């Protein structure tokens, strides 16, 4: 009958010596996870998915006193666009204040979404947005759609 190898004995001694410390770290990690410390909504507001109409992330603000979401957009197309409308969902089911707005390449505009969900400070929000716009190339008018999400925490 063969006795335990040296590798097995070393692993067993390690677990007996440091097992309590590993268990404490594991418990602390689970507690922090339950408090939402490691969640995706850690206070940083982000915009994802937009390709041509960009959302300037530092401008994203969800105001809980009037239940509005405000942010700046920039025309990422190199030519003039005309924004025709939008659809939103999630925590803001409303229309933007920028319908029928013309923007030259690189120009910015401030957008306000009203009628958003009544959230308290530091609660997370998630707003999917589709922006419909048109561009004119030569004599042709081309209709496009740009979609994305704005995710963050209420201020």
Secondary structure, 3 states (H helix, E strand, C coil): CCCCCHHHHHHHHHHHHHHHHHHHHHHHHHHHHHCCCCCCCCCCCEEECCCCEEEEEEEEEEECCCCEEEEEEEECCCCCEEEEEEEECCCECCCCCCCCEEECCCCEEEEEECCECCCCCCCEEEEEEEEEEEEEECCEEEEEEEEEEEEEECC
